[in-house]
């Protein structure tokens, strides 16, 4: 659960209001990719 909260925080922090939806998607995608790498390492 803590990881999920952290992901939500990261996504919110990664999203300035002025972003277009496309920018938003690529930004979130990058955040998720980096989180996946972190999770993979910690296994």
N, C-alpha and C positions, 0 to 999 in steps of 0.2 A: 504493500500500500504506500509506503514512503516513497518508493520509486515513482509510482504514478503521480503523487503530489508534486514531486520534483519535476517530472516531465511537464505537467500542466504549468508550473511556474516558469519553466524554461520557454515554453511556447508563448506564454503571455508576455514574458520579457522580450521575446524575439520579434514582437509584433507592434511596431509603431502604428498609430491609427492611420497615417497617411499611405500605408502600403496598399498597392493594388492586390487583387486576389491572386494573381499569378506570382507576384513577389512573395506573398504570404505563403503560398504552397511550397515554393522552392526553399524558403527560409525554414519552414517547419520540417520539410524533408531532410534538410541538412542537419537540423537539430536532432531529429530522430535517428539519423544514421550515426551521428557521433554518440548518442546514448546507447544505441545497439552495440557499438564497439566497446563501450565501457562495460556494459552488461556481459558481453562475451568474455572479456578479460577477467571479470570477477567470478566467473563460474569455476 
